[in-house]
């Protein structure tokens, strides 16, 4: 199999599985138990918290484990709206957020919030000035992702944070950093909430983390209950998942610089290899080095994904090409119809090779030459 869908999820290395197995098989104590097996497990959870916090560059006491990136996004938005409930219920976000943010905003809208959704330019960019212009005195929270999962565009979170302080110092800033994990320092980013997910960096699925900054005084508990995660997110800790998360973060931190250079080189190689295919348009060659959206203009993306999939090549039609319609992210670019319906996302990881990219380029070329385009 040629796996070119790292933005969807990344394979876990053996060492991650081993770390999880060790906990599942041998270390089954509940971190809340007061005898040695429980106390020991509690200590280990705090160790893993320090590891993940180091990878995000934030104080461990401000990092909370969640069940996924989606959970962190929802928690952040709801906690921010709660903190500022007496000031206003206006939310500023973008039209290209992951569904985790988008759908939560829709829910909050049904509960009385007002949501401003900013449209990107034709390449998916949104400027800090655009975000700040939308901020009002009653804005409770601004939620802008760090890296877009379909386009790879990187949004100016630092600049937004600085401007927000001047425009509305009480408004809180959330960034969904799921696709930008290991490229930022939460301490320096300036966001009040930063959500991440383990399975995008080779950790297990079903575990994530949310950084909550010092301006959030008393975050509204996401799950009230037994007092875990400092009382803010109850539920027995997913010890094996958290162990795997920490191991993945540790491994990726060791190779972070080398991985980044490798991804940059791969992306440049992919742009060159794909550019010679007739009717192929690169949608965004800038941005994050692991995501490359392209369109085979006139050829429906779902057919491409199916055809390549049948040859063992995994790419995606955006994060979700819902029943043949372009995703909300692609739709927001306002591309011509034939371009929009041909968009696929190729995304790479540290294990990807140039030969795999070449095989994908050959398969795309074959698809172009042998399949009928749409009318
Ligand atoms: N946010 C972004 C930008 C993502 O790419 C994803 C996953 O694709 C998520 C949130 C959701 O993360 P999870 O799958 O851990 O819920």
Boltz pocket constraint, residues with backbone or C-beta under 6 A from the ligand:
constraints:
  - pocket:
      binder: B
      contacts: [[A, 7], [A, 8], [A, 67], [A, 68], [A, 69], [A, 70], [A, 71], [A, 73], [A, 98], [A, 100], [A, 145], [A, 147], [A, 148], [A, 149], [A, 176], [A, 178], [A, 179], [A, 196], [A, 197], [A, 198], [A, 206], [A, 207], [A, 208]]
      max_distance: 6.0
